Each structure stands twice: as C-alpha cells, then as structure tokens.
Amino acid sequence: MSAITIDHSKVIDLQGFLANPSAITLNRRGRLARTIVVLSLAIVLGSLVSAKAGTGTGSASVHAGSFVSVTVAPGETVWSLANRLAGGGDVRSLVSEIISVNSLASVDVATGQKLRIPLR
C-alpha cells in the first residue's frame, strides 16, 4: 500500500477578500477625483437633455414683409408703442416680440431710435 502525505504548512487567508472585495482602497485625492469625474459626466448628460428639451418650443415664424418701421418719439416706450399697435390683442406678447425682433437688451429705447414692429 502506498501512503499519501498532506503538507499543511501553507495556509491561505481568505478573510482579506471578504472584507474588501475589490482590494482597492482610495485615498482622499482618489475619492475627490472619482467625485469630480462623476459630477462632470452628470453635468454633460444634464446639458444634453436640456438642449434636447428646448428644441420643439420655437415661436411662430414671422414673415419678412410683416413689419412696420417706427421712429421713437420723445416720451414713447416699447409699452406705449405696443399698446397703440396691438389692436386689442395681448400687449405683453407684442412687447416680447418687439424686444426679440430688434435684439433689445431691455425695454428702454432712445428718442429717434428706429424699431421694427411685427404686424398682427
């Protein structure tokens, strides 16, 4: 008969694998880098989603010939012009259109300034 001998001198410690399955520990700089990468990806994803969300909300296009040119008289404002030319319509939307058509930063206008006002 033959005898089999077993060598018990090599012991395998499996407890380290159970406590930390990835065996990678990050220091403070590594955790900060991971957080910055995740946040930057979230910002890029959010900007792409918000860019797609606003694509279908365009205003109605105005034809090139449907404007009247008005020179601002002393004491006139965008609101007074819109109120005079609204024709019983919504004055606020006409003010908004006047500002966007003339690329104005605000509702402030100067005497003698020429404005294009869309006709309705």
GIWOUR-V833131 format. One record per pair of residues at least 4 apart in sequence whose C-alpha atoms are under 7 Angstrom apart, sorted by the first residue. I is the first residue (numbers start at 1). J is the second residue. If there is no record, write none. Layout:
i->(I,I)
j->(J,J)
This chain:
i->(14,15,16,17,26,26,27,28,29,30,31,32,33,34,35,36,37,38,39,40,41,42,43,44,45,46,47,48,49,50,51,66,66,67,67,67,67,68,68,68,68,69,69,69,69,70,70,70,71,71,71,71,72,72,72,72,72,72,73,73,74,76,76,77,77,77,78,78,78,79,79,80,81,82,82,82,82,83,86,86,86,90,91,92,93,94,95,96,97,98,98,99,99,99,100,102,102,109)
j->(18,19,20,21,30,31,31,32,33,34,35,36,37,38,39,40,41,42,43,44,45,46,47,48,49,50,51,52,53,54,55,118,119,116,117,118,119,116,117,118,119,114,115,116,117,114,115,116,112,113,114,115,76,110,111,112,113,114,111,112,111,80,81,81,108,109,82,95,107,83,95,84,85,86,91,94,95,91,90,91,94,94,95,96,97,98,99,100,101,102,117,103,104,107,104,115,116,113)
